[in-house]
Amino acid sequence: MANLSPFRGSGARAEFFEAYDAVMRSWPVQFDERGVETACGQTHLVVSGPPSAPPLVLLHAASATSAMWSPIIAAMSSSYRCYCIDTITEANKSVATKRLYSVADHVDWLRQVFAASGLASARVMGMS
């Protein structure tokens, strides 16, 4: 199997995770981190906001992580249950085990993330 890790070894991965966790310590609202399994690997989510609020899925920009939503997450979490998804194709806490090649692959992966998160539907916000 090909190495799908974007990191140059376990040391680089650990260093990245330390930096990620340091940024998340300043996340302005209470949150949970979750991992959901898909056919493409484990996807990392940062979830905040009232469990009874309508769901909002946030997809970060390329070469970013879910931590990029920090400046607006307090406002978003006041009205929504926010699911910040670390896309499986970027360097973040998600771990790919299979490459995604097409738009259809990405749509299938996101549908699997929704299903594994218990989301029948949600509003979606993205940054590119």
MMTF fields as JSON, N, C-alpha, C and O atoms, coordinates in Angstrom:
{
  "mmtfVersion": "1.0.0",
  "mmtfProducer": "UNKNOWN",
  "numBonds": 511,
  "numAtoms": 512,
  "numGroups": 128,
  "numChains": 1,
  "numModels": 1,
  "chainsPerModel": [1],
  "groupsPerChain": [128],
  "chainIdList": ["A"],
  "bondAtomList": [4, 2, 8, 6, 12, 10, 16, 14, 20, 18, 24, 22, 28, 26, 32, 30, 36, 34, 40, 38, 44, 42, 48, 46, 52, 50, 56, 54, 60, 58, 64, 62, 68, 66, 72, 70, 76, 74, 80, 78, 84, 82, 88, 86, 92, 90, 96, 94, 100, 98, 104, 102, 108, 106, 112, 110, 116, 114, 120, 118, 124, 122, 128, 126, 132, 130, 136, 134, 140, 138, 144, 142, 148, 146, 152, 150, 156, 154, 160, 158, 164, 162, 168, 166, 172, 170, 176, 174, 180, 178, 184, 182, 188, 186, 192, 190, 196, 194, 200, 198, 204, 202, 208, 206, 212, 210, 216, 214, 220, 218, 224, 222, 228, 226, 232, 230, 236, 234, 240, 238, 244, 242, 248, 246, 252, 250, 256, 254, 260, 258, 264, 262, 268, 266, 272, 270, 276, 274, 280, 278, 284, 282, 288, 286, 292, 290, 296, 294, 300, 298, 304, 302, 308, 306, 312, 310, 316, 314, 320, 318, 324, 322, 328, 326, 332, 330, 336, 334, 340, 338, 344, 342, 348, 346, 352, 350, 356, 354, 360, 358, 364, 362, 368, 366, 372, 370, 376, 374, 380, 378, 384, 382, 388, 386, 392, 390, 396, 394, 400, 398, 404, 402, 408, 406, 412, 410, 416, 414, 420, 418, 424, 422, 428, 426, 432, 430, 436, 434, 440, 438, 444, 442, 448, 446, 452, 450, 456, 454, 460, 458, 464, 462, 468, 466, 472, 470, 476, 474, 480, 478, 484, 482, 488, 486, 492, 490, 496, 494, 500, 498, 504, 502, 508, 506],
  "bondOrderList": [1, 1, 1, 1, 1, 1, 1, 1, 1, 1, 1, 1, 1, 1, 1, 1, 1, 1, 1, 1, 1, 1, 1, 1, 1, 1, 1, 1, 1, 1, 1, 1, 1, 1, 1, 1, 1, 1, 1, 1, 1, 1, 1, 1, 1, 1, 1, 1, 1, 1, 1, 1, 1, 1, 1, 1, 1, 1, 1, 1, 1, 1, 1, 1, 1, 1, 1, 1, 1, 1, 1, 1, 1, 1, 1, 1, 1, 1, 1, 1, 1, 1, 1, 1, 1, 1, 1, 1, 1, 1, 1, 1, 1, 1, 1, 1, 1, 1, 1, 1, 1, 1, 1, 1, 1, 1, 1, 1, 1, 1, 1, 1, 1, 1, 1, 1, 1, 1, 1, 1, 1, 1, 1, 1, 1, 1, 1],
  "groupList": [{"groupName": "MET", "atomNameList": ["N", "CA", "C", "O"], "elementList": ["N", "C", "C", "O"], "formalChargeList": [0, 0, 0, 0], "bondAtomList": [1, 0, 2, 1, 3, 2], "bondOrderList": [1, 1, 2], "singleLetterCode": "M", "chemCompType": "L-PEPTIDE LINKING"}, {"groupName": "ALA", "atomNameList": ["N", "CA", "C", "O"], "elementList": ["N", "C", "C", "O"], "formalChargeList": [0, 0, 0, 0], "bondAtomList": [1, 0, 2, 1, 3, 2], "bondOrderList": [1, 1, 2], "singleLetterCode": "A", "chemCompType": "L-PEPTIDE LINKING"}, {"groupName": "ASN", "atomNameList": ["N", "CA", "C", "O"], "elementList": ["N", "C", "C", "O"], "formalChargeList": [0, 0, 0, 0], "bondAtomList": [1, 0, 2, 1, 3, 2], "bondOrderList": [1, 1, 2], "singleLetterCode": "N", "chemCompType": "L-PEPTIDE LINKING"}, {"groupName": "LEU", "atomNameList": ["N", "CA", "C", "O"], "elementList": ["N", "C", "C", "O"], "formalChargeList": [0, 0, 0, 0], "bondAtomList": [1, 0, 2, 1, 3, 2], "bondOrderList": [1, 1, 2], "singleLetterCode": "L", "chemCompType": "L-PEPTIDE LINKING"}, {"groupName": "SER", "atomNameList": ["N", "CA", "C", "O"], "elementList": ["N", "C", "C", "O"], "formalChargeList": [0, 0, 0, 0], "bondAtomList": [1, 0, 2, 1, 3, 2], "bondOrderList": [1, 1, 2], "singleLetterCode": "S", "chemCompType": "L-PEPTIDE LINKING"}, {"groupName": "PRO", "atomNameList": ["N", "CA", "C", "O"], "elementList": ["N", "C", "C", "O"], "formalChargeList": [0, 0, 0, 0], "bondAtomList": [1, 0, 2, 1, 3, 2], "bondOrderList": [1, 1, 2], "singleLetterCode": "P", "chemCompType": "L-PEPTIDE LINKING"}, {"groupName": "PHE", "atomNameList": ["N", "CA", "C", "O"], "elementList": ["N", "C", "C", "O"], "formalChargeList": [0, 0, 0, 0], "bondAtomList": [1, 0, 2, 1, 3, 2], "bondOrderList": [1, 1, 2], "singleLetterCode": "F", "chemCompType": "L-PEPTIDE LINKING"}, {"groupName": "ARG", "atomNameList": ["N", "CA", "C", "O"], "elementList": ["N", "C", "C", "O"], "formalChargeList": [0, 0, 0, 0], "bondAtomList": [1, 0, 2, 1, 3, 2], "bondOrderList": [1, 1, 2], "singleLetterCode": "R", "chemCompType": "L-PEPTIDE LINKING"}, {"groupName": "GLY", "atomNameList": ["N", "CA", "C", "O"], "elementList": ["N", "C", "C", "O"], "formalChargeList": [0, 0, 0, 0], "bondAtomList": [1, 0, 2, 1, 3, 2], "bondOrderList": [1, 1, 2], "singleLetterCode": "G", "chemCompType": "PEPTIDE LINKING"}, {"groupName": "GLU", "atomNameList": ["N", "CA", "C", "O"], "elementList": ["N", "C", "C", "O"], "formalChargeList": [0, 0, 0, 0], "bondAtomList": [1, 0, 2, 1, 3, 2], "bondOrderList": [1, 1, 2], "singleLetterCode": "E", "chemCompType": "L-PEPTIDE LINKING"}, {"groupName": "TYR", "atomNameList": ["N", "CA", "C", "O"], "elementList": ["N", "C", "C", "O"], "formalChargeList": [0, 0, 0, 0], "bondAtomList": [1, 0, 2, 1, 3, 2], "bondOrderList": [1, 1, 2], "singleLetterCode": "Y", "chemCompType": "L-PEPTIDE LINKING"}, {"groupName": "ASP", "atomNameList": ["N", "CA", "C", "O"], "elementList": ["N", "C", "C", "O"], "formalChargeList": [0, 0, 0, 0], "bondAtomList": [1, 0, 2, 1, 3, 2], "bondOrderList": [1, 1, 2], "singleLetterCode": "D", "chemCompType": "L-PEPTIDE LINKING"}, {"groupName": "VAL", "atomNameList": ["N", "CA", "C", "O"], "elementList": ["N", "C", "C", "O"], "formalChargeList": [0, 0, 0, 0], "bondAtomList": [1, 0, 2, 1, 3, 2], "bondOrderList": [1, 1, 2], "singleLetterCode": "V", "chemCompType": "L-PEPTIDE LINKING"}, {"groupName": "TRP", "atomNameList": ["N", "CA", "C", "O"], "elementList": ["N", "C", "C", "O"], "formalChargeList": [0, 0, 0, 0], "bondAtomList": [1, 0, 2, 1, 3, 2], "bondOrderList": [1, 1, 2], "singleLetterCode": "W", "chemCompType": "L-PEPTIDE LINKING"}, {"groupName": "GLN", "atomNameList": ["N", "CA", "C", "O"], "elementList": ["N", "C", "C", "O"], "formalChargeList": [0, 0, 0, 0], "bondAtomList": [1, 0, 2, 1, 3, 2], "bondOrderList": [1, 1, 2], "singleLetterCode": "Q", "chemCompType": "L-PEPTIDE LINKING"}, {"groupName": "THR", "atomNameList": ["N", "CA", "C", "O"], "elementList": ["N", "C", "C", "O"], "formalChargeList": [0, 0, 0, 0], "bondAtomList": [1, 0, 2, 1, 3, 2], "bondOrderList": [1, 1, 2], "singleLetterCode": "T", "chemCompType": "L-PEPTIDE LINKING"}, {"groupName": "CYS", "atomNameList": ["N", "CA", "C", "O"], "elementList": ["N", "C", "C", "O"], "formalChargeList": [0, 0, 0, 0], "bondAtomList": [1, 0, 2, 1, 3, 2], "bondOrderList": [1, 1, 2], "singleLetterCode": "C", "chemCompType": "L-PEPTIDE LINKING"}, {"groupName": "HIS", "atomNameList": ["N", "CA", "C", "O"], "elementList": ["N", "C", "C", "O"], "formalChargeList": [0, 0, 0, 0], "bondAtomList": [1, 0, 2, 1, 3, 2], "bondOrderList": [1, 1, 2], "singleLetterCode": "H", "chemCompType": "L-PEPTIDE LINKING"}, {"groupName": "ILE", "atomNameList": ["N", "CA", "C", "O"], "elementList": ["N", "C", "C", "O"], "formalChargeList": [0, 0, 0, 0], "bondAtomList": [1, 0, 2, 1, 3, 2], "bondOrderList": [1, 1, 2], "singleLetterCode": "I", "chemCompType": "L-PEPTIDE LINKING"}, {"groupName": "LYS", "atomNameList": ["N", "CA", "C", "O"], "elementList": ["N", "C", "C", "O"], "formalChargeList": [0, 0, 0, 0], "bondAtomList": [1, 0, 2, 1, 3, 2], "bondOrderList": [1, 1, 2], "singleLetterCode": "K", "chemCompType": "L-PEPTIDE LINKING"}],
  "groupTypeList": [0, 1, 2, 3, 4, 5, 6, 7, 8, 4, 8, 1, 7, 1, 9, 6, 6, 9, 1, 10, 11, 1, 12, 0, 7, 4, 13, 5, 12, 14, 6, 11, 9, 7, 8, 12, 9, 15, 1, 16, 8, 14, 15, 17, 3, 12, 12, 4, 8, 5, 5, 4, 1, 5, 5, 3, 12, 3, 3, 17, 1, 1, 4, 1, 15, 4, 1, 0, 13, 4, 5, 18, 18, 1, 1, 0, 4, 4, 4, 10, 7, 16, 10, 16, 18, 11, 15, 18, 15, 9, 1, 2, 19, 4, 12, 1, 15, 19, 7, 3, 10, 4, 12, 1, 11, 17, 12, 11, 13, 3, 7, 14, 12, 6, 1, 1, 4, 8, 3, 1, 4, 1, 7, 12, 0, 8, 0, 4],
  "groupIdList": [1, 2, 3, 4, 5, 6, 7, 8, 9, 10, 11, 12, 13, 14, 15, 16, 17, 18, 19, 20, 21, 22, 23, 24, 25, 26, 27, 28, 29, 30, 31, 32, 33, 34, 35, 36, 37, 38, 39, 40, 41, 42, 43, 44, 45, 46, 47, 48, 49, 50, 51, 52, 53, 54, 55, 56, 57, 58, 59, 60, 61, 62, 63, 64, 65, 66, 67, 68, 69, 70, 71, 72, 73, 74, 75, 76, 77, 78, 79, 80, 81, 82, 83, 84, 85, 86, 87, 88, 89, 90, 91, 92, 93, 94, 95, 96, 97, 98, 99, 100, 101, 102, 103, 104, 105, 106, 107, 108, 109, 110, 111, 112, 113, 114, 115, 116, 117, 118, 119, 120, 121, 122, 123, 124, 125, 126, 127, 128],
  "secStructList": [7, 7, 7, 7, 7, 1, 1, 1, 1, 2, 2, 2, 2, 2, 2, 2, 2, 2, 2, 2, 2, 2, 2, 2, 6, 6, 7, 1, 1, 7, 3, 3, 3, 3, 3, 3, 3, 3, 6, 6, 3, 3, 3, 3, 3, 3, 3, 3, 1, 7, 6, 6, 1, 7, 3, 3, 3, 3, 3, 7, 7, 6, 6, 7, 7, 4, 4, 4, 4, 2, 2, 2, 2, 2, 2, 2, 2, 2, 2, 1, 3, 3, 3, 3, 3, 7, 7, 6, 6, 1, 1, 1, 1, 7, 3, 3, 1, 1, 7, 7, 7, 1, 2, 2, 2, 2, 2, 2, 2, 2, 2, 2, 2, 2, 2, 2, 2, 6, 7, 1, 7, 7, 3, 3, 3, 3, 7, 7],
  "xCoordList": [0.847, 0.0, 0.887, 1.901, 0.504, 1.244, 1.107, 0.097, 2.134, 2.08, 1.267, 1.701, 0.106, -0.757, -0.581, -1.242, 0.288, 0.504, 1.16, 2.122, 0.648, 1.287, 2.517, 3.205, 2.793, 3.891, 5.148, 5.065, 6.285, 7.58, 8.048, 9.09, 7.279, 7.64, 6.804, 6.079, 6.928, 6.118, 6.498, 5.651, 7.758, 8.176, 7.507, 7.063, 7.433, 6.77, 5.276, 4.679, 4.687, 3.263, 3.008, 2.073, 3.837, 3.687, 3.863, 3.123, 4.836, 5.077, 3.863, 3.445, 3.309, 2.121, 0.959, 0.264, 0.739, -0.367, -0.197, -1.179, 1.033, 1.294, 0.89, 0.25, 1.262, 0.909, -0.606, -1.183, -1.24, -2.698, -3.38, -4.266, -2.958, -3.562, -3.338, -4.208, -2.186, -1.912, -2.891, -3.395, -3.161, -4.139, -5.526, -6.269, -5.872, -7.206, -7.414, -8.554, -6.339, -6.492, -7.078, -7.609, -6.986, -7.566, -8.924, -9.474, -9.47, -10.804, -11.773, -11.809, -12.553, -13.327, -14.585, -15.23, -14.94, -16.114, -15.747, -14.752, -16.564, -16.349, -16.519, -17.381, -15.698, -15.774, -15.406, -14.79, -15.8, -15.397, -14.659, -14.983, -13.67, -13.003, -13.467, -13.551, -13.769, -14.245, -13.516, -13.015, -13.472, -12.992, -14.095, -14.662, -14.406, -15.402, -14.742, -13.916, -15.113, -14.538, -15.298, -16.527, -14.548, -15.107, -14.303, -13.298, -14.735, -13.997, -12.642, -11.775, -12.461, -11.207, -10.274, -9.149, -10.712, -9.899, -10.684, -11.902, -9.967, -10.611, -10.609, -9.577, -11.782, -11.939, -12.096, -12.892, -11.329, -11.343, -12.336, -12.395, -13.123, -14.085, -13.906, -13.549, -14.159, -14.242, -15.696, -16.2, -16.37, -17.808, -18.076, -17.578, -18.88, -19.241, -20.64, -21.199, -21.19, -22.539, -23.54, -23.229, -24.738, -25.751, -26.164, -26.445, -26.204, -26.607, -27.992, -28.259, -28.864, -30.226, -30.325, -31.371, -29.246, -29.258, -29.174, -28.696, -29.638, -29.523, -28.049, -27.21, -27.736, -26.336, -25.808, -26.513, -24.55, -23.817, -22.467, -21.696, -22.179, -20.902, -19.99, -20.374, -18.773, -17.798, -16.618, -15.99, -16.327, -15.217, -14.13, -14.371, -12.948, -11.849, -11.247, -11.507, -10.453, -9.749, -8.617, -8.199, -8.132, -6.987, -5.776, -5.588, -4.972, -3.764, -4.074, -3.238, -5.271, -5.68, -6.251, -6.259, -6.725, -7.386, -8.665, -8.967, -9.399, -10.619, -10.341, -11.24, -9.119, -8.764, -8.944, -9.038, -8.993, -9.161, -10.493, -10.642, -11.459, -12.779, -12.807, -13.844, -11.721, -11.674, -12.238, -12.981, -11.917, -12.421, -13.952, -14.504, -14.636, -16.096, -16.879, -18.11, -16.182, -16.893, -17.814, -18.853, -17.472, -18.362, -19.703, -20.756, -19.669, -20.917, -21.698, -22.915, -21.01, -21.684, -22.263, -23.374, -21.506, -21.941, -23.077, -23.707, -23.344, -24.468, -25.804, -26.823, -25.808, -27.044, -27.05, -28.109, -25.887, -25.778, -24.944, -24.113, -25.178, -24.282, -23.272, -23.604, -22.056, -21.042, -20.177, -19.657, -20.039, -19.198, -18.083, -18.27, -16.929, -15.776, -15.007, -14.462, -14.968, -14.401, -13.004, -12.806, -12.035, -10.698, -10.755, -10.879, -10.664, -10.789, -9.695, -8.566, -10.051, -9.161, -8.026, -7.137, -8.057, -7.029, -5.963, -5.098, -6.009, -5.064, -4.235, -4.558, -3.181, -2.386, -3.139, -3.219, -3.682, -4.428, -4.569, -3.75, -5.573, -5.726, -6.512, -6.653, -7.02, -7.655, -6.562, -5.459, -6.872, -5.881, -6.451, -7.341, -5.937, -6.393, -5.782, -4.606, -6.614, -6.144, -6.401, -5.997, -7.072, -7.406, -7.414, -7.919, -6.876, -6.857, -8.24, -9.003, -8.544, -9.746, -9.302, -8.458, -9.851, -9.413, -10.393, -9.977, -11.661, -12.657, -13.602, -13.61, -14.384, -15.428, -16.366, -16.768, -16.707, -17.592, -16.98, -17.7, -15.665, -14.987, -15.143, -15.417, -14.971, -15.092, -16.531, -16.754, -17.489, -18.899, -19.224, -19.897, -18.752, -19.0, -18.379, -19.014, -17.141, -16.484, -17.3, -17.521, -17.753, -18.503, -19.841, -20.275, -20.485, -21.726, -21.464, -22.275, -20.339, -19.982, -19.727, -20.103, -19.092, -18.861, -20.198, -20.392, -21.119, -22.454, -23.105, -23.592, -23.113, -23.773, -23.141, -23.852, -21.817, -21.12, -21.319, -21.188, -21.638, -21.88, -23.354, -23.719, -24.195, -25.622, -26.338, -27.389, -25.79, -26.387, -27.193, -26.626, -28.511, -29.358, -29.241, -29.282, -29.095, -28.894, -28.268, -28.294, -27.708, -27.081, -26.843, -26.752, -26.747, -26.221, -24.726, -24.107, -24.144, -22.708, -22.091, -22.613, -20.969, -20.23, -18.79, -18.214, -18.21, -16.841, -16.021, -16.546, -14.72, -13.768, -12.792, -12.318, -12.496, -11.531, -10.632, -9.738],
  "yCoordList": [-1.186, 0.0, 1.243, 1.293, 2.215, 3.477, 4.246, 4.146, 5.003, 5.863, 7.105, 7.913, 7.259, 8.395, 9.546, 10.576, 9.382, 10.429, 11.657, 11.525, 12.839, 14.056, 14.45, 15.415, 13.711, 14.055, 13.25, 12.095, 13.857, 13.196, 12.482, 12.812, 11.521, 10.708, 11.017, 12.011, 10.127, 10.25, 11.482, 12.051, 11.894, 13.096, 14.343, 15.197, 14.451, 15.604, 15.594, 16.642, 14.414, 14.285, 14.731, 15.486, 14.264, 14.622, 16.127, 16.742, 16.715, 18.157, 18.942, 19.927, 18.491, 19.14, 19.051, 20.042, 17.87, 17.688, 18.572, 19.101, 18.736, 19.626, 21.054, 21.736, 21.503, 22.857, 22.998, 24.004, 22.005, 22.003, 22.111, 22.944, 21.256, 21.265, 22.594, 23.049, 23.219, 24.524, 25.567, 26.385, 25.544, 26.476, 26.197, 27.127, 24.93, 24.574, 24.939, 25.064, 25.111, 25.546, 26.953, 27.34, 27.718, 29.067, 29.099, 30.178, 27.931, 27.843, 28.526, 28.171, 29.483, 30.332, 29.72, 30.358, 28.504, 27.838, 26.399, 25.864, 25.786, 24.386, 23.531, 23.812, 22.496, 21.638, 20.213, 19.939, 19.312, 17.912, 17.593, 18.126, 16.724, 16.216, 14.78, 14.003, 14.44, 13.103, 12.596, 13.365, 11.287, 10.647, 9.751, 8.958, 9.869, 9.001, 8.196, 8.715, 6.928, 6.036, 6.14, 6.191, 6.17, 6.117, 5.088, 4.574, 4.791, 3.867, 4.443, 3.715, 5.743, 6.421, 6.614, 7.081, 6.265, 6.436, 7.134, 7.293, 7.545, 8.216, 9.732, 10.333, 10.325, 11.768, 12.408, 11.955, 13.463, 14.199, 15.35, 16.072, 15.508, 16.608, 17.348, 16.76, 18.644, 19.481, 19.924, 20.576, 19.563, 19.8, 20.738, 20.532, 21.783, 22.731, 23.264, 23.121, 23.876, 24.414, 23.486, 22.326, 23.989, 23.196, 21.959, 22.066, 20.796, 19.578, 19.669, 18.984, 20.5, 20.619, 21.636, 21.748, 22.369, 23.381, 22.711, 21.582, 23.399, 22.819, 22.651, 23.469, 21.596, 21.331, 22.24, 22.578, 22.614, 23.375, 22.696, 22.571, 22.261, 21.641, 22.713, 23.435, 22.817, 23.793, 23.056, 22.214, 23.387, 22.786, 23.837, 24.883, 23.558, 24.526, 24.691, 23.901, 25.718, 26.017, 25.021, 24.32, 24.971, 24.128, 24.555, 25.736, 23.585, 23.807, 24.416, 25.112, 24.157, 24.653, 23.485, 22.344, 23.785, 22.798, 23.419, 24.583, 22.636, 23.151, 24.301, 25.084, 24.407, 25.493, 26.868, 27.871, 26.922, 28.218, 28.885, 30.092, 28.118, 28.669, 29.374, 29.919, 29.378, 29.982, 31.413, 31.713, 32.302, 33.681, 33.823, 34.806, 32.841, 32.981, 31.883, 31.887, 30.941, 29.79, 30.174, 29.538, 31.175, 31.58, 32.057, 31.679, 32.879, 33.365, 32.218, 32.129, 31.347, 30.226, 29.25, 28.748, 28.983, 28.024, 28.542, 27.768, 29.827, 30.349, 29.97, 29.934, 29.688, 29.34, 27.943, 27.433, 27.317, 26.023, 25.035, 25.42, 23.768, 22.701, 22.582, 22.08, 23.034, 23.132, 21.883, 21.414, 21.362, 20.205, 20.673, 20.743, 20.991, 21.437, 20.186, 19.474, 19.929, 18.692, 18.947, 19.808, 18.172, 18.187, 17.298, 16.078, 17.917, 17.134, 16.072, 16.29, 14.939, 13.784, 13.902, 13.052, 14.937, 15.118, 16.148, 16.462, 16.672, 17.703, 17.206, 16.182, 17.925, 17.635, 18.173, 19.383, 17.267, 17.612, 16.343, 15.433, 16.261, 15.08, 13.951, 12.884, 14.146, 13.055, 12.148, 12.607, 10.864, 9.892, 9.131, 8.295, 9.425, 8.77, 7.38, 7.168, 6.436, 5.093, 4.768, 3.717, 5.68, 5.49, 6.865, 7.827, 6.966, 8.236, 8.571, 7.682, 9.845, 10.339, 10.975, 11.871, 10.532, 10.997, 11.95, 12.866, 11.746, 12.486, 13.259, 13.077, 14.112, 14.826, 13.803, 13.961, 12.76, 11.718, 11.064, 10.769, 10.833, 10.277, 11.203, 10.743, 12.497, 13.468, 13.532, 13.605, 13.505, 13.529, 12.279, 12.361, 11.13, 9.882, 9.937, 9.543, 10.424, 10.562, 11.466, 11.122, 12.622, 13.551, 12.942, 13.143, 12.213, 11.52, 10.518, 10.376, 9.834, 8.89, 9.615, 9.12, 10.778, 11.561, 11.992, 11.886, 12.474, 12.842, 11.647, 11.767, 10.508, 9.317, 8.901, 8.613, 8.866, 8.46, 9.455, 9.102, 10.703, 11.747, 11.845, 12.634, 11.052, 11.079, 12.257, 12.671, 12.803, 13.97, 13.536, 13.099, 13.658, 13.363, 14.494, 14.265, 15.708, 16.89, 17.972, 17.901, 18.972, 20.083, 21.228, 21.025, 22.422, 23.523, 23.313, 22.765, 23.748, 23.568, 24.911, 25.657, 25.202, 26.438, 26.046, 25.219, 26.641, 26.302, 27.538, 28.635, 27.321, 28.367, 27.796, 26.669, 28.571, 28.096, 29.244, 29.06],
  "zCoordList": [0.0, 0.0, 0.0, 0.695, -0.765, -0.846, 0.467, 1.164, 0.779, 1.96, 1.6, 0.779, 2.203, 1.899, 2.888, 2.761, 3.855, 4.846, 4.211, 3.456, 4.513, 4.001, 4.826, 4.492, 5.894, 6.793, 6.471, 6.055, 6.661, 6.403, 7.665, 8.231, 8.087, 9.242, 10.465, 10.522, 11.448, 12.66, 13.482, 14.171, 13.414, 14.141, 13.602, 14.369, 12.284, 11.662, 11.98, 12.229, 11.969, 12.3, 13.745, 14.01, 14.664, 16.079, 16.284, 17.052, 15.601, 15.701, 15.186, 15.794, 14.063, 13.505, 14.485, 14.711, 15.073, 16.012, 17.247, 17.768, 17.714, 18.859, 18.506, 19.305, 17.317, 16.882, 16.722, 17.134, 16.134, 15.949, 17.31, 17.504, 18.26, 19.596, 20.309, 21.052, 20.094, 20.705, 20.182, 20.951, 18.888, 18.312, 18.885, 19.199, 19.018, 19.509, 20.979, 21.425, 21.728, 23.125, 23.211, 24.252, 22.125, 22.125, 21.408, 21.187, 21.042, 20.432, 21.379, 22.557, 20.923, 21.831, 22.45, 23.281, 22.063, 22.635, 22.974, 22.485, 23.815, 24.156, 22.894, 22.062, 22.76, 21.574, 21.925, 22.955, 21.037, 21.102, 19.815, 18.754, 19.913, 18.719, 18.522, 19.473, 17.263, 16.931, 15.705, 14.885, 15.607, 14.4, 13.875, 14.626, 12.599, 11.994, 10.884, 10.134, 10.787, 9.784, 8.474, 8.452, 7.386, 6.04, 5.256, 5.749, 4.059, 3.2, 2.794, 2.31, 2.99, 2.62, 3.796, 3.617, 4.999, 6.192, 7.29, 7.203, 8.32, 9.452, 9.237, 8.94, 9.394, 9.234, 10.605, 11.427, 10.841, 12.106, 12.026, 11.031, 13.101, 13.197, 14.509, 15.529, 14.465, 15.656, 15.726, 14.811, 16.822, 16.935, 18.102, 19.208, 17.836, 18.891, 18.65, 17.563, 19.672, 19.595, 20.264, 20.534, 20.531, 21.231, 20.429, 19.236, 21.067, 20.358, 19.713, 18.726, 20.257, 19.716, 18.564, 17.925, 18.304, 17.233, 15.869, 15.761, 14.821, 13.481, 13.091, 13.469, 12.337, 11.987, 10.871, 9.921, 11.031, 10.03, 9.842, 10.793, 8.63, 8.307, 7.732, 6.812, 8.279, 7.813, 7.195, 7.837, 5.935, 5.195, 4.999, 4.396, 5.506, 5.478, 4.084, 3.176, 3.945, 2.688, 2.467, 3.389, 1.239, 0.912, 1.738, 2.027, 2.106, 2.914, 4.273, 4.849, 4.786, 6.103, 6.901, 6.438, 8.098, 8.95, 9.495, 9.232, 10.245, 10.874, 11.834, 12.143, 12.302, 13.222, 12.584, 13.292, 11.256, 10.579, 10.92, 10.731, 11.417, 11.738, 13.091, 13.47, 13.815, 15.153, 15.223, 16.158, 14.276, 14.39, 14.318, 14.811, 13.704, 13.577, 14.284, 14.254, 14.921, 15.483, 16.642, 16.823, 17.418, 18.525, 17.971, 18.485, 16.936, 16.331, 15.696, 15.861, 14.978, 14.318, 15.339, 15.164, 16.409, 17.425, 18.294, 19.016, 18.233, 19.014, 18.385, 19.074, 17.089, 16.382, 15.785, 15.421, 15.678, 14.992, 15.79, 16.612, 15.532, 15.964, 14.827, 13.753, 15.053, 13.999, 13.94, 14.953, 12.738, 12.456, 11.529, 10.314, 12.097, 11.322, 10.906, 11.75, 9.619, 9.102, 8.543, 7.686, 9.053, 8.462, 7.226, 7.333, 6.053, 4.83, 4.766, 5.206, 4.217, 4.22, 3.201, 3.158, 2.396, 1.361, 1.742, 0.924, 2.953, 3.399, 4.586, 5.188, 4.913, 6.101, 7.32, 7.531, 8.105, 9.313, 10.148, 10.015, 10.994, 11.842, 11.181, 11.779, 9.989, 9.266, 8.701, 8.404, 8.556, 8.098, 6.901, 7.054, 5.728, 4.501, 4.369, 4.663, 3.919, 3.601, 2.131, 1.633, 1.453, 0.041, -0.621, -0.041, -1.797, -2.527, -3.079, -3.457, -3.118, -3.771, -5.075, -5.068, -6.185, -7.493, -8.166, -8.875, -7.956, -8.729, -7.814, -6.596, -8.428, -7.681, -7.036, -5.883, -7.784, -7.249, -6.007, -5.053, -6.005, -4.824, -3.622, -2.514, -3.838, -2.753, -2.232, -1.024, -3.134, -2.725, -1.916, -0.889, -2.369, -1.648, -0.255, 0.723, -0.16, 1.146, 2.064, 3.225, 1.563, 2.407, 2.836, 3.97, 1.955, 2.336, 3.459, 4.374, 3.383, 4.445, 5.77, 6.832, 5.706, 6.921, 7.521, 8.732, 6.69, 7.161, 7.854, 8.978, 7.189, 7.744, 9.066, 10.029, 9.121, 10.34, 11.48, 12.652, 11.126, 12.135, 12.518, 13.389, 11.876, 12.172, 11.547, 12.038, 10.474, 9.819, 8.598, 7.596, 8.685, 7.528, 6.512, 5.303, 7.014, 6.17, 7.028, 8.256, 6.371, 7.1, 6.123, 4.912, 6.667, 5.877, 5.778, 6.69, 4.673, 4.459, 4.106, 3.278, 4.753, 4.482, 4.201, 4.909, 3.164, 2.826, 2.512, 2.32, 2.467, 2.15, 1.139, 1.287, 0.119, -0.857, -1.275, -2.1]
}
